[in-house]
Amino acid sequence: MNEENIITRSVSFHMGHRVPNHKSKCRNIHGHGYKVTIGVKGNINQESGKSEEGMVIDFGDLKDILHDTIYNLCDHAFMIYDGDILWKVTDFKHFCKTENMKIVIVHFIPTAENMAKYFYEIVSNELAIKSINKIELSYVIVQETEHSTATYTRKEGHKHEWEIFCNTLGCISKNCNIHLGRKCKMCGIDKL
């Protein structure tokens, strides 16, 4: 019998954004109390005497990953699409820089659907780096309001082709060697 064990962990944070082309009020700057839930799948660790014996992964390890990859990036930040006219306004950029605002610049319109994909990539990369008990990210759910969620899961087969870029506020170089970031040429997702 094939078994699949999926465990979940959530993180909550507050973040502002706007959906620039929205037909209604979401085109305005506003914020939400987000809840992001991840589901990871894997086999139950059967190694006798190990701390993780009987677990797919320790919930504490998942908490640390979510805090390091999502919470620290997004809590009390403002997520903005790099193609948003608001971001292109020099005064707005200058204000954010001089006031040391926490800005998350992304290459997509920051809807719950796009955020779910973005968070999937970030967490998936972190899990791959840590190679914890051969687990795999199954899905990411972004809850934007009490009644509204978006879920992202990936079909097998997508391989990323990373290119270097800089998304640090105030840096003018497209190929910065100081503030290195990566972006997939195929899907456009950022690798932090």
TORSE-884432 format. One record per residue: residue number from 1; z, x negated, y negated of N, C-alpha, C in turn. Coordinates in steps of 0.05 Angstrom, whole numbers, padded with zeros to 5 digits. Layout:
residues N
seq	n.w	n.u	n.v	ca.w	ca.u	ca.v	c.w	c.u	c.v
NUM	Z	X	Y	Z	X	Y	Z	X	Y
...
This chain:
residues 192
seq	n.w	n.u	n.v	ca.w	ca.u	ca.v	c.w	c.u	c.v
1	00000	-00017	00024	00000	00000	00000	00000	-00018	-00025
2	-00018	-00012	-00043	-00019	-00027	-00069	00001	-00015	-00088
3	00017	-00032	-00100	00036	-00023	-00120	00030	-00034	-00147
4	00037	-00019	-00167	00034	-00028	-00195	00060	-00021	-00209
5	00073	-00042	-00220	00097	-00038	-00234	00091	-00042	-00264
6	00097	-00022	-00280	00093	-00024	-00309	00120	-00019	-00322
7	00127	-00038	-00340	00151	-00034	-00356	00142	-00034	-00385
8	00159	-00022	-00402	00152	-00020	-00430	00175	-00030	-00448
9	00167	-00038	-00471	00187	-00046	-00492	00175	-00038	-00519
10	00192	-00031	-00537	00183	-00022	-00564	00196	-00038	-00586
11	00182	-00039	-00609	00193	-00051	-00633	00186	-00032	-00656
12	00204	-00030	-00675	00200	-00013	-00698	00200	-00030	-00724
13	00184	-00022	-00743	00183	-00036	-00769	00171	-00018	-00790
14	00174	-00025	-00815	00163	-00010	-00837	00141	-00027	-00850
15	00118	-00015	-00855	00096	-00029	-00866	00079	-00011	-00883
16	00068	-00022	-00904	00049	-00007	-00921	00020	-00013	-00914
17	00003	00005	-00921	-00026	00001	-00917	-00041	00022	-00933
18	-00067	00022	-00931	-00083	00044	-00941	-00109	00044	-00925
19	-00122	00067	-00924	-00147	00071	-00910	-00168	00077	-00932
20	-00182	00056	-00941	-00197	00058	-00966	-00218	00081	-00967
21	-00230	00087	-00946	-00252	00108	-00946	-00243	00135	-00937
22	-00217	00139	-00934	-00206	00164	-00923	-00212	00187	-00942
23	-00218	00210	-00931	-00225	00234	-00947	-00202	00246	-00961
24	-00178	00238	-00954	-00154	00251	-00965	-00134	00230	-00975
25	-00108	00237	-00974	-00088	00221	-00987	-00083	00193	-00974
26	-00093	00188	-00950	-00088	00162	-00938	-00104	00139	-00951
27	-00122	00146	-00970	-00135	00125	-00985	-00116	00113	-01006
28	-00094	00126	-01011	-00074	00115	-01029	-00056	00095	-01015
29	-00044	00077	-01030	-00024	00059	-01019	00000	00075	-01010
30	00008	00071	-00985	00031	00085	-00974	00041	00069	-00950
31	00062	00079	-00938	00074	00065	-00915	00084	00083	-00894
32	00091	00071	-00872	00101	00086	-00848	00124	00070	-00836
33	00140	00084	-00821	00159	00072	-00802	00145	00071	-00775
34	00133	00049	-00769	00117	00046	-00744	00135	00040	-00720
35	00126	00049	-00697	00138	00042	-00672	00115	00032	-00654
36	00117	00008	-00644	00096	-00003	-00626	00109	-00007	-00599
37	00096	00005	-00579	00105	00003	-00551	00084	-00012	-00535
38	00093	-00031	-00519	00074	-00045	-00501	00082	-00039	-00473
39	00062	-00038	-00456	00066	-00035	-00427	00055	-00059	-00413
40	00071	-00073	-00397	00061	-00096	-00382	00064	-00090	-00352
41	00044	-00101	-00337	00045	-00096	-00308	00046	-00122	-00294
42	00057	-00121	-00270	00059	-00145	-00254	00075	-00139	-00229
43	00079	-00159	-00213	00094	-00156	-00189	00124	-00161	-00195
44	00141	-00149	-00180	00169	-00153	-00182	00175	-00181	-00171
45	00190	-00197	-00186	00197	-00224	-00178	00216	-00222	-00155
46	00209	-00235	-00133	00225	-00235	-00109	00239	-00262	-00104
47	00238	-00280	-00123	00250	-00307	-00119	00280	-00305	-00120
48	00292	-00310	-00097	00321	-00307	-00094	00336	-00327	-00113
49	00356	-00316	-00126	00373	-00332	-00143	00362	-00336	-00171
50	00338	-00327	-00177	00326	-00330	-00204	00338	-00309	-00222
51	00339	-00315	-00248	00349	-00296	-00268	00332	-00271	-00268
52	00306	-00273	-00263	00288	-00251	-00264	00284	-00237	-00237
53	00300	-00244	-00217	00298	-00232	-00191	00300	-00201	-00193
54	00281	-00187	-00181	00281	-00158	-00182	00268	-00146	-00207
55	00256	-00163	-00224	00244	-00154	-00249	00214	-00162	-00250
56	00199	-00147	-00265	00172	-00155	-00272	00174	-00177	-00294
57	00190	-00172	-00314	00197	-00190	-00335	00223	-00181	-00347
58	00238	-00199	-00357	00264	-00193	-00370	00258	-00177	-00396
59	00271	-00155	-00400	00267	-00139	-00425	00272	-00156	-00450
60	00292	-00174	-00448	00298	-00192	-00470	00275	-00210	-00478
61	00260	-00220	-00457	00236	-00236	-00463	00215	-00220	-00477
62	00211	-00195	-00469	00192	-00177	-00482	00200	-00172	-00511
63	00226	-00168	-00515	00237	-00163	-00542	00230	-00187	-00560
64	00235	-00212	-00550	00229	-00236	-00565	00200	-00238	-00572
65	00183	-00232	-00553	00154	-00233	-00557	00145	-00213	-00579
66	00156	-00189	-00577	00149	-00168	-00597	00159	-00176	-00625
67	00183	-00187	-00626	00193	-00195	-00652	00178	-00219	-00664
68	00171	-00238	-00647	00156	-00262	-00656	00128	-00256	-00665
69	00115	-00237	-00651	00086	-00232	-00655	00081	-00208	-00674
70	00097	-00188	-00673	00091	-00163	-00689	00111	-00159	-00711
71	00137	-00158	-00704	00158	-00151	-00724	00158	-00172	-00747
72	00159	-00197	-00740	00160	-00218	-00761	00136	-00218	-00779
73	00113	-00210	-00768	00088	-00209	-00783	00087	-00185	-00801
74	00096	-00162	-00791	00090	-00136	-00804	00113	-00123	-00819
75	00138	-00129	-00811	00160	-00114	-00823	00161	-00119	-00853
76	00162	-00097	-00869	00162	-00097	-00898	00139	-00114	-00909
77	00116	-00111	-00897	00092	-00123	-00906	00072	-00102	-00915
78	00050	-00111	-00927	00028	-00093	-00934	00003	-00103	-00919
79	-00008	-00086	-00902	-00032	-00094	-00887	-00057	-00084	-00902
80	-00076	-00102	-00907	-00099	-00095	-00923	-00124	-00106	-00910
81	-00145	-00090	-00910	-00171	-00097	-00901	-00184	-00117	-00921
82	-00194	-00139	-00911	-00206	-00159	-00929	-00231	-00149	-00944
83	-00242	-00127	-00935	-00265	-00115	-00949	-00257	-00093	-00968
84	-00232	-00087	-00970	-00222	-00066	-00988	-00226	-00074	-01017
85	-00237	-00057	-01033	-00241	-00062	-01061	-00215	-00070	-01075
86	-00193	-00059	-01066	-00167	-00066	-01078	-00161	-00095	-01073
87	-00168	-00106	-01050	-00163	-00134	-01044	-00182	-00152	-01061
88	-00205	-00142	-01067	-00224	-00158	-01082	-00218	-00159	-01112
89	-00200	-00142	-01121	-00192	-00143	-01149	-00174	-00167	-01154
90	-00183	-00184	-01172	-00169	-00209	-01177	-00140	-00205	-01186
91	-00135	-00185	-01203	-00108	-00180	-01213	-00089	-00172	-01190
92	-00099	-00157	-01171	-00082	-00149	-01148	-00075	-00174	-01131
93	-00094	-00191	-01125	-00089	-00216	-01110	-00069	-00233	-01125
94	-00074	-00236	-01151	-00056	-00253	-01168	-00028	-00242	-01167
95	-00025	-00216	-01170	00001	-00203	-01169	00015	-00209	-01143
96	00001	-00205	-01121	00013	-00210	-01094	00021	-00239	-01091
97	00005	-00257	-01101	00012	-00286	-01099	00035	-00293	-01117
98	00035	-00285	-01141	00057	-00293	-01160	00083	-00280	-01152
99	00082	-00256	-01141	00107	-00242	-01133	00115	-00248	-01104
100	00100	-00266	-01092	00106	-00274	-01064	00108	-00250	-01045
101	00089	-00232	-01048	00088	-00208	-01031	00080	-00216	-01002
102	00090	-00201	-00983	00083	-00206	-00955	00059	-00189	-00949
103	00036	-00203	-00947	00010	-00190	-00943	-00001	-00198	-00916
104	-00011	-00179	-00901	-00025	-00185	-00876	-00054	-00177	-00881
105	-00072	-00197	-00882	-00100	-00192	-00887	-00114	-00190	-00861
106	-00129	-00168	-00856	-00143	-00164	-00831	-00172	-00159	-00836
107	-00188	-00161	-00815	-00217	-00158	-00817	-00225	-00130	-00808
108	-00208	-00110	-00811	-00213	-00083	-00803	-00197	-00064	-00821
109	-00206	-00039	-00822	-00191	-00019	-00837	-00165	-00014	-00821
110	-00142	-00016	-00834	-00117	-00014	-00819	-00108	00014	-00811
111	-00123	00025	-00792	-00116	00051	-00780	-00098	00045	-00756
112	-00085	00065	-00746	-00068	00062	-00722	-00085	00052	-00698
113	-00109	00062	-00696	-00127	00054	-00674	-00133	00024	-00675
114	-00141	00015	-00699	-00148	-00013	-00702	-00123	-00031	-00699
115	-00100	-00022	-00709	-00075	-00037	-00706	-00068	-00040	-00676
116	-00072	-00019	-00661	-00065	-00020	-00632	-00082	-00042	-00619
117	-00107	-00044	-00626	-00124	-00065	-00614	-00115	-00093	-00624
118	-00109	-00095	-00649	-00100	-00120	-00661	-00074	-00129	-00648
119	-00055	-00111	-00645	-00030	-00119	-00632	-00033	-00126	-00603
120	-00052	-00112	-00590	-00058	-00118	-00562	-00067	-00148	-00560
121	-00085	-00156	-00578	-00095	-00183	-00577	-00072	-00204	-00582
122	-00056	-00198	-00602	-00034	-00216	-00609	-00015	-00219	-00585
123	-00006	-00197	-00574	00013	-00198	-00552	00001	-00210	-00527
124	-00024	-00202	-00521	-00038	-00213	-00498	-00040	-00243	-00499
125	-00047	-00254	-00523	-00049	-00283	-00526	-00021	-00296	-00521
126	00000	-00284	-00531	00026	-00295	-00528	00035	-00295	-00499
127	00029	-00273	-00485	00036	-00272	-00456	00020	-00293	-00441
128	-00005	-00298	-00448	-00021	-00318	-00434	-00010	-00346	-00439
129	-00001	-00351	-00464	00010	-00377	-00471	00036	-00382	-00455
130	00052	-00361	-00452	00078	-00364	-00438	00075	-00362	-00408
131	00053	-00351	-00398	00049	-00348	-00369	00073	-00338	-00354
132	00085	-00317	-00364	00110	-00307	-00353	00104	-00290	-00328
133	00113	-00300	-00305	00112	-00285	-00280	00085	-00271	-00274
134	00064	-00283	-00285	00037	-00272	-00280	00034	-00242	-00288
135	00045	-00235	-00310	00044	-00208	-00319	00019	-00204	-00336
136	00011	-00179	-00339	-00013	-00172	-00355	-00006	-00149	-00373
137	-00016	-00151	-00397	-00012	-00129	-00416	-00030	-00106	-00408
138	-00018	-00083	-00405	-00033	-00059	-00396	-00042	-00042	-00420
139	-00025	-00038	-00440	-00032	-00022	-00463	-00014	-00027	-00486
140	-00023	-00018	-00509	-00006	-00019	-00534	-00009	00009	-00546
141	00014	00020	-00554	00015	00046	-00568	00026	00041	-00595
142	00012	00050	-00616	00022	00049	-00643	00028	00078	-00652
143	00054	00082	-00657	00063	00108	-00667	00066	00106	-00697
144	00048	00121	-00711	00048	00120	-00741	00067	00140	-00753
145	00068	00164	-00740	00086	00185	-00749	00098	00197	-00724
146	00116	00215	-00727	00129	00228	-00704	00109	00241	-00686
147	00087	00250	-00697	00067	00266	-00681	00041	00251	-00676
148	00038	00227	-00686	00012	00213	-00686	00014	00185	-00673
149	-00001	00181	-00652	-00002	00155	-00638	-00030	00147	-00632
150	-00035	00122	-00629	-00060	00111	-00619	-00054	00091	-00597
151	-00070	00092	-00575	-00066	00075	-00552	-00090	00058	-00548
152	-00086	00032	-00543	-00108	00014	-00537	-00103	00000	-00510
153	-00123	00000	-00494	-00123	-00015	-00469	-00150	-00028	-00466
154	-00152	-00050	-00452	-00177	-00065	-00450	-00190	-00063	-00423
155	-00216	-00059	-00424	-00232	-00062	-00399	-00235	-00091	-00393
156	-00236	-00097	-00368	-00239	-00125	-00360	-00266	-00137	-00369
157	-00267	-00163	-00372	-00292	-00176	-00377	-00296	-00188	-00404
158	-00281	-00181	-00424	-00285	-00191	-00451	-00273	-00219	-00453
159	-00290	-00238	-00460	-00281	-00266	-00465	-00284	-00272	-00495
160	-00263	-00282	-00507	-00264	-00288	-00536	-00278	-00314	-00541
161	-00292	-00314	-00564	-00304	-00339	-00574	-00292	-00343	-00602
162	-00273	-00362	-00604	-00257	-00365	-00628	-00271	-00383	-00648
163	-00270	-00375	-00674	-00278	-00391	-00696	-00255	-00395	-00715
164	-00254	-00417	-00729	-00232	-00423	-00747	-00237	-00409	-00774
165	-00215	-00399	-00786	-00216	-00388	-00812	-00188	-00391	-00825
166	-00186	-00385	-00850	-00161	-00385	-00864	-00156	-00358	-00877
167	-00133	-00346	-00872	-00127	-00320	-00885	-00102	-00322	-00901
168	-00095	-00346	-00910	-00072	-00350	-00926	-00078	-00342	-00955
169	-00061	-00326	-00966	-00064	-00317	-00993	-00065	-00341	-01013
170	-00086	-00342	-01029	-00089	-00363	-01049	-00106	-00386	-01039
171	-00111	-00388	-01013	-00128	-00410	-01004	-00157	-00402	-01007
172	-00173	-00420	-01017	-00201	-00413	-01023	-00221	-00424	-01002
173	-00211	-00440	-00983	-00228	-00452	-00963	-00233	-00433	-00940
174	-00258	-00431	-00931	-00264	-00414	-00908	-00258	-00429	-00882
175	-00259	-00456	-00883	-00253	-00472	-00859	-00229	-00490	-00865
176	-00207	-00478	-00872	-00183	-00492	-00879	-00171	-00507	-00855
177	-00163	-00532	-00859	-00150	-00547	-00838	-00120	-00546	-00840
178	-00110	-00533	-00860	-00081	-00531	-00864	-00070	-00505	-00853
179	-00082	-00483	-00860	-00073	-00456	-00853	-00092	-00445	-00831
180	-00092	-00458	-00808	-00111	-00451	-00787	-00105	-00424	-00775
181	-00126	-00409	-00772	-00126	-00383	-00758	-00151	-00383	-00741
182	-00153	-00363	-00724	-00177	-00361	-00707	-00186	-00332	-00707
183	-00212	-00328	-00706	-00223	-00301	-00705	-00245	-00301	-00683
184	-00245	-00281	-00667	-00265	-00279	-00645	-00292	-00271	-00658
185	-00313	-00286	-00651	-00340	-00280	-00661	-00350	-00254	-00650
186	-00340	-00246	-00626	-00351	-00222	-00613	-00338	-00196	-00623
187	-00311	-00196	-00625	-00297	-00171	-00631	-00283	-00172	-00659
188	-00282	-00195	-00671	-00270	-00197	-00698	-00240	-00198	-00699
189	-00227	-00197	-00677	-00198	-00197	-00677	-00187	-00224	-00685
190	-00165	-00224	-00699	-00152	-00249	-00707	-00134	-00259	-00685
191	-00133	-00285	-00682	-00114	-00299	-00664	-00096	-00315	-00682
192	-00071	-00307	-00684	-00052	-00320	-00702	-00042	-00346	-00690
